[in-house]
Amino acid sequence: MKLFLDACRIIYLIESHQQQGQNTRSLITQALQNNAQLVIS
């Protein structure tokens, strides 16, 4: 499985925007637990 992350999701994660940052962090954590590859454009 591959998880493609848009640049704005990475910005949310880095800048810790409240809800968006939490959602992104959760999504990435779940993906990594399922051995997914993370892909950034």
mmCIF entry with sequence, helices, sheets and N, C-alpha, C, O atoms, coordinates in Angstrom:
data_MODEL
# 
_entry.id   MODEL 
# 
_entity.id                         1 
_entity.type                       polymer 
_entity.pdbx_number_of_molecules   1 
# 
_entity_poly.entity_id                      1 
_entity_poly.type                           'polypeptide(L)' 
_entity_poly.nstd_linkage                   no 
_entity_poly.nstd_monomer                   no 
_entity_poly.pdbx_seq_one_letter_code       MKLFLDACRIIYLIESHQQQGQNTRSLITQALQNNAQLVIS 
_entity_poly.pdbx_seq_one_letter_code_can   MKLFLDACRIIYLIESHQQQGQNTRSLITQALQNNAQLVIS 
_entity_poly.pdbx_strand_id                 A 
# 
loop_
_entity_poly_seq.entity_id 
_entity_poly_seq.num 
_entity_poly_seq.mon_id 
_entity_poly_seq.hetero 
1 1  MET n 
1 2  LYS n 
1 3  LEU n 
1 4  PHE n 
1 5  LEU n 
1 6  ASP n 
1 7  ALA n 
1 8  CYS n 
1 9  ARG n 
1 10 ILE n 
1 11 ILE n 
1 12 TYR n 
1 13 LEU n 
1 14 ILE n 
1 15 GLU n 
1 16 SER n 
1 17 HIS n 
1 18 GLN n 
1 19 GLN n 
1 20 GLN n 
1 21 GLY n 
1 22 GLN n 
1 23 ASN n 
1 24 THR n 
1 25 ARG n 
1 26 SER n 
1 27 LEU n 
1 28 ILE n 
1 29 THR n 
1 30 GLN n 
1 31 ALA n 
1 32 LEU n 
1 33 GLN n 
1 34 ASN n 
1 35 ASN n 
1 36 ALA n 
1 37 GLN n 
1 38 LEU n 
1 39 VAL n 
1 40 ILE n 
1 41 SER n 
# 
_struct_asym.id          A 
_struct_asym.entity_id   1 
# 
loop_
_struct_conf.conf_type_id 
_struct_conf.id 
_struct_conf.pdbx_PDB_helix_id 
_struct_conf.beg_label_comp_id 
_struct_conf.beg_label_asym_id 
_struct_conf.beg_label_seq_id 
_struct_conf.pdbx_beg_PDB_ins_code 
_struct_conf.end_label_comp_id 
_struct_conf.end_label_asym_id 
_struct_conf.end_label_seq_id 
_struct_conf.pdbx_end_PDB_ins_code 
_struct_conf.beg_auth_comp_id 
_struct_conf.beg_auth_asym_id 
_struct_conf.beg_auth_seq_id 
_struct_conf.end_auth_comp_id 
_struct_conf.end_auth_asym_id 
_struct_conf.end_auth_seq_id 
_struct_conf.pdbx_PDB_helix_class 
_struct_conf.details 
_struct_conf.pdbx_PDB_helix_length 
HELX_P HELX_P1 AA1 ALA A 7  ? GLU A 15 ? ALA A 7  GLU A 15 1 ? 9  
HELX_P HELX_P2 AA2 GLN A 18 ? GLN A 33 ? GLN A 18 GLN A 33 1 ? 16 
# 
_struct_conf_type.id          HELX_P 
_struct_conf_type.criteria    ? 
_struct_conf_type.reference   ? 
# 
_struct_sheet.id               AA1 
_struct_sheet.type             ? 
_struct_sheet.number_strands   2 
_struct_sheet.details          ? 
# 
_struct_sheet_order.sheet_id     AA1 
_struct_sheet_order.range_id_1   1 
_struct_sheet_order.range_id_2   2 
_struct_sheet_order.offset       ? 
_struct_sheet_order.sense        parallel 
# 
loop_
_struct_sheet_range.sheet_id 
_struct_sheet_range.id 
_struct_sheet_range.beg_label_comp_id 
_struct_sheet_range.beg_label_asym_id 
_struct_sheet_range.beg_label_seq_id 
_struct_sheet_range.pdbx_beg_PDB_ins_code 
_struct_sheet_range.end_label_comp_id 
_struct_sheet_range.end_label_asym_id 
_struct_sheet_range.end_label_seq_id 
_struct_sheet_range.pdbx_end_PDB_ins_code 
_struct_sheet_range.beg_auth_comp_id 
_struct_sheet_range.beg_auth_asym_id 
_struct_sheet_range.beg_auth_seq_id 
_struct_sheet_range.end_auth_comp_id 
_struct_sheet_range.end_auth_asym_id 
_struct_sheet_range.end_auth_seq_id 
AA1 1 LYS A 2  ? LEU A 5  ? LYS A 2  LEU A 5  
AA1 2 GLN A 37 ? ILE A 40 ? GLN A 37 ILE A 40 
# 
loop_
_atom_site.group_PDB 
_atom_site.id 
_atom_site.type_symbol 
_atom_site.label_atom_id 
_atom_site.label_alt_id 
_atom_site.label_comp_id 
_atom_site.label_asym_id 
_atom_site.label_entity_id 
_atom_site.label_seq_id 
_atom_site.pdbx_PDB_ins_code 
_atom_site.Cartn_x 
_atom_site.Cartn_y 
_atom_site.Cartn_z 
_atom_site.occupancy 
_atom_site.B_iso_or_equiv 
_atom_site.pdbx_formal_charge 
_atom_site.auth_seq_id 
_atom_site.auth_comp_id 
_atom_site.auth_asym_id 
_atom_site.auth_atom_id 
_atom_site.pdbx_PDB_model_num 
ATOM 1   N N  . MET A 1 1  ? 0.842  -1.173 0.000  1.00 0.00 ? 1  MET A N  1 
ATOM 2   C CA . MET A 1 1  ? 0.000  0.000  0.000  1.00 0.00 ? 1  MET A CA 1 
ATOM 3   C C  . MET A 1 1  ? 0.888  1.238  0.000  1.00 0.00 ? 1  MET A C  1 
ATOM 4   O O  . MET A 1 1  ? 1.936  1.265  0.646  1.00 0.00 ? 1  MET A O  1 
ATOM 5   N N  . LYS A 1 2  ? 0.461  2.254  -0.728 1.00 0.00 ? 2  LYS A N  1 
ATOM 6   C CA . LYS A 1 2  ? 1.171  3.529  -0.756 1.00 0.00 ? 2  LYS A CA 1 
ATOM 7   C C  . LYS A 1 2  ? 0.213  4.627  -0.307 1.00 0.00 ? 2  LYS A C  1 
ATOM 8   O O  . LYS A 1 2  ? -0.961 4.640  -0.676 1.00 0.00 ? 2  LYS A O  1 
ATOM 9   N N  . LEU A 1 3  ? 0.731  5.531  0.484  1.00 0.00 ? 3  LEU A N  1 
ATOM 10  C CA . LEU A 1 3  ? -0.045 6.690  0.920  1.00 0.00 ? 3  LEU A CA 1 
ATOM 11  C C  . LEU A 1 3  ? 0.598  7.918  0.294  1.00 0.00 ? 3  LEU A C  1 
ATOM 12  O O  . LEU A 1 3  ? 1.730  8.270  0.623  1.00 0.00 ? 3  LEU A O  1 
ATOM 13  N N  . PHE A 1 4  ? -0.123 8.565  -0.605 1.00 0.00 ? 4  PHE A N  1 
ATOM 14  C CA . PHE A 1 4  ? 0.372  9.764  -1.275 1.00 0.00 ? 4  PHE A CA 1 
ATOM 15  C C  . PHE A 1 4  ? -0.068 10.985 -0.470 1.00 0.00 ? 4  PHE A C  1 
ATOM 16  O O  . PHE A 1 4  ? -1.262 11.198 -0.259 1.00 0.00 ? 4  PHE A O  1 
ATOM 17  N N  . LEU A 1 5  ? 0.896  11.781 -0.023 1.00 0.00 ? 5  LEU A N  1 
ATOM 18  C CA . LEU A 1 5  ? 0.597  12.962 0.778  1.00 0.00 ? 5  LEU A CA 1 
ATOM 19  C C  . LEU A 1 5  ? 0.805  14.227 -0.045 1.00 0.00 ? 5  LEU A C  1 
ATOM 20  O O  . LEU A 1 5  ? 1.861  14.426 -0.645 1.00 0.00 ? 5  LEU A O  1 
ATOM 21  N N  . ASP A 1 6  ? -0.198 15.059 -0.063 1.00 0.00 ? 6  ASP A N  1 
ATOM 22  C CA . ASP A 1 6  ? -0.111 16.348 -0.727 1.00 0.00 ? 6  ASP A CA 1 
ATOM 23  C C  . ASP A 1 6  ? 0.762  17.279 0.120  1.00 0.00 ? 6  ASP A C  1 
ATOM 24  O O  . ASP A 1 6  ? 0.864  17.105 1.334  1.00 0.00 ? 6  ASP A O  1 
ATOM 25  N N  . ALA A 1 7  ? 1.378  18.247 -0.511 1.00 0.00 ? 7  ALA A N  1 
ATOM 26  C CA . ALA A 1 7  ? 2.273  19.173 0.196  1.00 0.00 ? 7  ALA A CA 1 
ATOM 27  C C  . ALA A 1 7  ? 1.569  19.903 1.346  1.00 0.00 ? 7  ALA A C  1 
ATOM 28  O O  . ALA A 1 7  ? 2.179  20.147 2.387  1.00 0.00 ? 7  ALA A O  1 
ATOM 29  N N  . CYS A 1 8  ? 0.308  20.246 1.167  1.00 0.00 ? 8  CYS A N  1 
ATOM 30  C CA . CYS A 1 8  ? -0.377 20.974 2.250  1.00 0.00 ? 8  CYS A CA 1 
ATOM 31  C C  . CYS A 1 8  ? -0.530 20.091 3.483  1.00 0.00 ? 8  CYS A C  1 
ATOM 32  O O  . CYS A 1 8  ? -0.536 20.609 4.600  1.00 0.00 ? 8  CYS A O  1 
ATOM 33  N N  . ARG A 1 9  ? -0.653 18.775 3.316  1.00 0.00 ? 9  ARG A N  1 
ATOM 34  C CA . ARG A 1 9  ? -0.720 17.880 4.478  1.00 0.00 ? 9  ARG A CA 1 
ATOM 35  C C  . ARG A 1 9  ? 0.598  17.898 5.250  1.00 0.00 ? 9  ARG A C  1 
ATOM 36  O O  . ARG A 1 9  ? 0.604  17.850 6.480  1.00 0.00 ? 9  ARG A O  1 
ATOM 37  N N  . ILE A 1 10 ? 1.704  17.967 4.526  1.00 0.00 ? 10 ILE A N  1 
ATOM 38  C CA . ILE A 1 10 ? 3.011  18.033 5.183  1.00 0.00 ? 10 ILE A CA 1 
ATOM 39  C C  . ILE A 1 10 ? 3.146  19.350 5.933  1.00 0.00 ? 10 ILE A C  1 
ATOM 40  O O  . ILE A 1 10 ? 3.687  19.383 7.038  1.00 0.00 ? 10 ILE A O  1 
ATOM 41  N N  . ILE A 1 11 ? 2.663  20.426 5.347  1.00 0.00 ? 11 ILE A N  1 
ATOM 42  C CA . ILE A 1 11 ? 2.700  21.728 6.015  1.00 0.00 ? 11 ILE A CA 1 
ATOM 43  C C  . ILE A 1 11 ? 1.860  21.687 7.282  1.00 0.00 ? 11 ILE A C  1 
ATOM 44  O O  . ILE A 1 11 ? 2.290  22.183 8.323  1.00 0.00 ? 11 ILE A O  1 
ATOM 45  N N  . TYR A 1 12 ? 0.665  21.101 7.209  1.00 0.00 ? 12 TYR A N  1 
ATOM 46  C CA . TYR A 1 12 ? -0.172 20.961 8.406  1.00 0.00 ? 12 TYR A CA 1 
ATOM 47  C C  . TYR A 1 12 ? 0.578  20.210 9.498  1.00 0.00 ? 12 TYR A C  1 
ATOM 48  O O  . TYR A 1 12 ? 0.526  20.585 10.670 1.00 0.00 ? 12 TYR A O  1 
ATOM 49  N N  . LEU A 1 13 ? 1.262  19.167 9.112  1.00 0.00 ? 13 LEU A N  1 
ATOM 50  C CA . LEU A 1 13 ? 1.993  18.346 10.069 1.00 0.00 ? 13 LEU A CA 1 
ATOM 51  C C  . LEU A 1 13 ? 3.131  19.129 10.711 1.00 0.00 ? 13 LEU A C  1 
ATOM 52  O O  . LEU A 1 13 ? 3.308  19.087 11.928 1.00 0.00 ? 13 LEU A O  1 
ATOM 53  N N  . ILE A 1 14 ? 3.893  19.836 9.903  1.00 0.00 ? 14 ILE A N  1 
ATOM 54  C CA . ILE A 1 14 ? 5.048  20.588 10.406 1.00 0.00 ? 14 ILE A CA 1 
ATOM 55  C C  . ILE A 1 14 ? 4.615  21.780 11.254 1.00 0.00 ? 14 ILE A C  1 
ATOM 56  O O  . ILE A 1 14 ? 5.180  22.032 12.318 1.00 0.00 ? 14 ILE A O  1 
ATOM 57  N N  . GLU A 1 15 ? 3.617  22.504 10.779 1.00 0.00 ? 15 GLU A N  1 
ATOM 58  C CA . GLU A 1 15 ? 3.189  23.707 11.489 1.00 0.00 ? 15 GLU A CA 1 
ATOM 59  C C  . GLU A 1 15 ? 2.171  23.412 12.586 1.00 0.00 ? 15 GLU A C  1 
ATOM 60  O O  . GLU A 1 15 ? 1.756  24.313 13.315 1.00 0.00 ? 15 GLU A O  1 
ATOM 61  N N  . SER A 1 16 ? 1.777  22.163 12.698 1.00 0.00 ? 16 SER A N  1 
ATOM 62  C CA . SER A 1 16 ? 0.854  21.710 13.747 1.00 0.00 ? 16 SER A CA 1 
ATOM 63  C C  . SER A 1 16 ? -0.457 22.472 13.772 1.00 0.00 ? 16 SER A C  1 
ATOM 64  O O  . SER A 1 16 ? -0.945 22.849 14.837 1.00 0.00 ? 16 SER A O  1 
ATOM 65  N N  . HIS A 1 17 ? -1.035 22.700 12.578 1.00 0.00 ? 17 HIS A N  1 
ATOM 66  C CA . HIS A 1 17 ? -2.382 23.259 12.549 1.00 0.00 ? 17 HIS A CA 1 
ATOM 67  C C  . HIS A 1 17 ? -3.269 22.326 13.356 1.00 0.00 ? 17 HIS A C  1 
ATOM 68  O O  . HIS A 1 17 ? -3.141 21.106 13.258 1.00 0.00 ? 17 HIS A O  1 
ATOM 69  N N  . GLN A 1 18 ? -4.142 22.874 14.128 1.00 0.00 ? 18 GLN A N  1 
ATOM 70  C CA . GLN A 1 18 ? -4.876 22.098 15.118 1.00 0.00 ? 18 GLN A CA 1 
ATOM 71  C C  . GLN A 1 18 ? -5.479 20.811 14.570 1.00 0.00 ? 18 GLN A C  1 
ATOM 72  O O  . GLN A 1 18 ? -4.862 19.752 14.686 1.00 0.00 ? 18 GLN A O  1 
ATOM 73  N N  . GLN A 1 19 ? -6.644 20.871 13.990 1.00 0.00 ? 19 GLN A N  1 
ATOM 74  C CA . GLN A 1 19 ? -7.340 19.655 13.566 1.00 0.00 ? 19 GLN A CA 1 
ATOM 75  C C  . GLN A 1 19 ? -6.663 18.989 12.375 1.00 0.00 ? 19 GLN A C  1 
ATOM 76  O O  . GLN A 1 19 ? -6.527 17.766 12.344 1.00 0.00 ? 19 GLN A O  1 
ATOM 77  N N  . GLN A 1 20 ? -6.238 19.781 11.399 1.00 0.00 ? 20 GLN A N  1 
ATOM 78  C CA . GLN A 1 20 ? -5.610 19.200 10.213 1.00 0.00 ? 20 GLN A CA 1 
ATOM 79  C C  . GLN A 1 20 ? -4.308 18.471 10.562 1.00 0.00 ? 20 GLN A C  1 
ATOM 80  O O  . GLN A 1 20 ? -4.033 17.392 10.037 1.00 0.00 ? 20 GLN A O  1 
ATOM 81  N N  . GLY A 1 21 ? -3.519 19.065 11.444 1.00 0.00 ? 21 GLY A N  1 
ATOM 82  C CA . GLY A 1 21 ? -2.268 18.437 11.868 1.00 0.00 ? 21 GLY A CA 1 
ATOM 83  C C  . GLY A 1 21 ? -2.508 17.135 12.599 1.00 0.00 ? 21 GLY A C  1 
ATOM 84  O O  . GLY A 1 21 ? -1.789 16.160 12.382 1.00 0.00 ? 21 GLY A O  1 
ATOM 85  N N  . GLN A 1 22 ? -3.506 17.106 13.458 1.00 0.00 ? 22 GLN A N  1 
ATOM 86  C CA . GLN A 1 22 ? -3.842 15.890 14.197 1.00 0.00 ? 22 GLN A CA 1 
ATOM 87  C C  . GLN A 1 22 ? -4.341 14.799 13.253 1.00 0.00 ? 22 GLN A C  1 
ATOM 88  O O  . GLN A 1 22 ? -3.973 13.632 13.389 1.00 0.00 ? 22 GLN A O  1 
ATOM 89  N N  . ASN A 1 23 ? -5.182 15.192 12.296 1.00 0.00 ? 23 ASN A N  1 
ATOM 90  C CA . ASN A 1 23 ? -5.695 14.218 11.324 1.00 0.00 ? 23 ASN A CA 1 
ATOM 91  C C  . ASN A 1 23 ? -4.564 13.630 10.491 1.00 0.00 ? 23 ASN A C  1 
ATOM 92  O O  . ASN A 1 23 ? -4.527 12.423 10.253 1.00 0.00 ? 23 ASN A O  1 
ATOM 93  N N  . THR A 1 24 ? -3.650 14.471 10.050 1.00 0.00 ? 24 THR A N  1 
ATOM 94  C CA . THR A 1 24 ? -2.523 14.010 9.244  1.00 0.00 ? 24 THR A CA 1 
ATOM 95  C C  . THR A 1 24 ? -1.631 13.081 10.048 1.00 0.00 ? 24 THR A C  1 
ATOM 96  O O  . THR A 1 24 ? -1.220 12.032 9.551  1.00 0.00 ? 24 THR A O  1 
ATOM 97  N N  . ARG A 1 25 ? -1.329 13.452 11.274 1.00 0.00 ? 25 ARG A N  1 
ATOM 98  C CA . ARG A 1 25 ? -0.486 12.624 12.145 1.00 0.00 ? 25 ARG A CA 1 
ATOM 99  C C  . ARG A 1 25 ? -1.127 11.246 12.348 1.00 0.00 ? 25 ARG A C  1 
ATOM 100 O O  . ARG A 1 25 ? -0.441 10.225 12.294 1.00 0.00 ? 25 ARG A O  1 
ATOM 101 N N  . SER A 1 26 ? -2.428 11.222 12.579 1.00 0.00 ? 26 SER A N  1 
ATOM 102 C CA . SER A 1 26 ? -3.146 9.966  12.777 1.00 0.00 ? 26 SER A CA 1 
ATOM 103 C C  . SER A 1 26 ? -3.110 9.105  11.515 1.00 0.00 ? 26 SER A C  1 
ATOM 104 O O  . SER A 1 26 ? -2.881 7.898  11.584 1.00 0.00 ? 26 SER A O  1 
ATOM 105 N N  . LEU A 1 27 ? -3.334 9.728  10.376 1.00 0.00 ? 27 LEU A N  1 
ATOM 106 C CA . LEU A 1 27 ? -3.314 9.020  9.094  1.00 0.00 ? 27 LEU A CA 1 
ATOM 107 C C  . LEU A 1 27 ? -1.944 8.396  8.830  1.00 0.00 ? 27 LEU A C  1 
ATOM 108 O O  . LEU A 1 27 ? -1.853 7.240  8.419  1.00 0.00 ? 27 LEU A O  1 
ATOM 109 N N  . ILE A 1 28 ? -0.889 9.160  9.065  1.00 0.00 ? 28 ILE A N  1 
ATOM 110 C CA . ILE A 1 28 ? 0.469  8.660  8.844  1.00 0.00 ? 28 ILE A CA 1 
ATOM 111 C C  . ILE A 1 28 ? 0.796  7.529  9.814  1.00 0.00 ? 28 ILE A C  1 
ATOM 112 O O  . ILE A 1 28 ? 1.399  6.530  9.422  1.00 0.00 ? 28 ILE A O  1 
ATOM 113 N N  . THR A 1 29 ? 0.405  7.679  11.064 1.00 0.00 ? 29 THR A N  1 
ATOM 114 C CA . THR A 1 29 ? 0.652  6.644  12.063 1.00 0.00 ? 29 THR A CA 1 
ATOM 115 C C  . THR A 1 29 ? -0.020 5.337  11.674 1.00 0.00 ? 29 THR A C  1 
ATOM 116 O O  . THR A 1 29 ? 0.601  4.276  11.744 1.00 0.00 ? 29 THR A O  1 
ATOM 117 N N  . GLN A 1 30 ? -1.283 5.402  11.263 1.00 0.00 ? 30 GLN A N  1 
ATOM 118 C CA . GLN A 1 30 ? -2.005 4.198  10.845 1.00 0.00 ? 30 GLN A CA 1 
ATOM 119 C C  . GLN A 1 30 ? -1.355 3.567  9.617  1.00 0.00 ? 30 GLN A C  1 
ATOM 120 O O  . GLN A 1 30 ? -1.225 2.346  9.532  1.00 0.00 ? 30 GLN A O  1 
ATOM 121 N N  . ALA A 1 31 ? -0.956 4.396  8.682  1.00 0.00 ? 31 ALA A N  1 
ATOM 122 C CA . ALA A 1 31 ? -0.320 3.881  7.468  1.00 0.00 ? 31 ALA A CA 1 
ATOM 123 C C  . ALA A 1 31 ? 0.983  3.161  7.791  1.00 0.00 ? 31 ALA A C  1 
ATOM 124 O O  . ALA A 1 31 ? 1.241  2.078  7.267  1.00 0.00 ? 31 ALA A O  1 
ATOM 125 N N  . LEU A 1 32 ? 1.795  3.748  8.641  1.00 0.00 ? 32 LEU A N  1 
ATOM 126 C CA . LEU A 1 32 ? 3.072  3.130  8.996  1.00 0.00 ? 32 LEU A CA 1 
ATOM 127 C C  . LEU A 1 32 ? 2.877  1.829  9.763  1.00 0.00 ? 32 LEU A C  1 
ATOM 128 O O  . LEU A 1 32 ? 3.657  0.890  9.605  1.00 0.00 ? 32 LEU A O  1 
ATOM 129 N N  . GLN A 1 33 ? 1.843  1.772  10.590 1.00 0.00 ? 33 GLN A N  1 
ATOM 130 C CA . GLN A 1 33 ? 1.555  0.534  11.317 1.00 0.00 ? 33 GLN A CA 1 
ATOM 131 C C  . GLN A 1 33 ? 1.147  -0.580 10.365 1.00 0.00 ? 33 GLN A C  1 
ATOM 132 O O  . GLN A 1 33 ? 1.294  -1.760 10.686 1.00 0.00 ? 33 GLN A O  1 
ATOM 133 N N  . ASN A 1 34 ? 0.637  -0.211 9.197  1.00 0.00 ? 34 ASN A N  1 
ATOM 134 C CA . ASN A 1 34 ? 0.233  -1.182 8.185  1.00 0.00 ? 34 ASN A CA 1 
ATOM 135 C C  . ASN A 1 34 ? 1.308  -1.344 7.104  1.00 0.00 ? 34 ASN A C  1 
ATOM 136 O O  . ASN A 1 34 ? 1.038  -1.849 6.014  1.00 0.00 ? 34 ASN A O  1 
ATOM 137 N N  . ASN A 1 35 ? 2.524  -0.908 7.426  1.00 0.00 ? 35 ASN A N  1 
ATOM 138 C CA . ASN A 1 35 ? 3.684  -1.050 6.534  1.00 0.00 ? 35 ASN A CA 1 
ATOM 139 C C  . ASN A 1 35 ? 3.490  -0.362 5.185  1.00 0.00 ? 35 ASN A C  1 
ATOM 140 O O  . ASN A 1 35 ? 3.974  -0.851 4.164  1.00 0.00 ? 35 ASN A O  1 
ATOM 141 N N  . ALA A 1 36 ? 2.807  0.736  5.176  1.00 0.00 ? 36 ALA A N  1 
ATOM 142 C CA . ALA A 1 36 ? 2.584  1.489  3.936  1.00 0.00 ? 36 ALA A CA 1 
ATOM 143 C C  . ALA A 1 36 ? 3.823  2.311  3.604  1.00 0.00 ? 36 ALA A C  1 
ATOM 144 O O  . ALA A 1 36 ? 4.596  2.686  4.486  1.00 0.00 ? 36 ALA A O  1 
ATOM 145 N N  . GLN A 1 37 ? 3.992  2.576  2.334  1.00 0.00 ? 37 GLN A N  1 
ATOM 146 C CA . GLN A 1 37 ? 5.040  3.485  1.881  1.00 0.00 ? 37 GLN A CA 1 
ATOM 147 C C  . GLN A 1 37 ? 4.430  4.876  1.828  1.00 0.00 ? 37 GLN A C  1 
ATOM 148 O O  . GLN A 1 37 ? 3.313  5.051  1.342  1.00 0.00 ? 37 GLN A O  1 
ATOM 149 N N  . LEU A 1 38 ? 5.156  5.857  2.322  1.00 0.00 ? 38 LEU A N  1 
ATOM 150 C CA . LEU A 1 38 ? 4.706  7.241  2.243  1.00 0.00 ? 38 LEU A CA 1 
ATOM 151 C C  . LEU A 1 38 ? 5.336  7.886  1.034  1.00 0.00 ? 38 LEU A C  1 
ATOM 152 O O  . LEU A 1 38 ? 6.543  7.772  0.819  1.00 0.00 ? 38 LEU A O  1 
ATOM 153 N N  . VAL A 1 39 ? 4.520  8.569  0.235  1.00 0.00 ? 39 VAL A N  1 
ATOM 154 C CA . VAL A 1 39 ? 4.990  9.203  -0.989 1.00 0.00 ? 39 VAL A CA 1 
ATOM 155 C C  . VAL A 1 39 ? 4.572  10.671 -0.953 1.00 0.00 ? 39 VAL A C  1 
ATOM 156 O O  . VAL A 1 39 ? 3.420  10.997 -0.666 1.00 0.00 ? 39 VAL A O  1 
ATOM 157 N N  . ILE A 1 40 ? 5.529  11.550 -1.248 1.00 0.00 ? 40 ILE A N  1 
ATOM 158 C CA . ILE A 1 40 ? 5.265  13.001 -1.225 1.00 0.00 ? 40 ILE A CA 1 
ATOM 159 C C  . ILE A 1 40 ? 5.535  13.552 -2.611 1.00 0.00 ? 40 ILE A C  1 
ATOM 160 O O  . ILE A 1 40 ? 6.553  13.247 -3.233 1.00 0.00 ? 40 ILE A O  1 
ATOM 161 N N  . SER A 1 41 ? 4.603  14.369 -3.084 1.00 0.00 ? 41 SER A N  1 
ATOM 162 C CA . SER A 1 41 ? 4.784  14.953 -4.413 1.00 0.00 ? 41 SER A CA 1 
ATOM 163 C C  . SER A 1 41 ? 5.622  16.206 -4.331 1.00 0.00 ? 41 SER A C  1 
ATOM 164 O O  . SER A 1 41 ? 5.884  16.842 -5.352 1.00 0.00 ? 41 SER A O  1 
# 
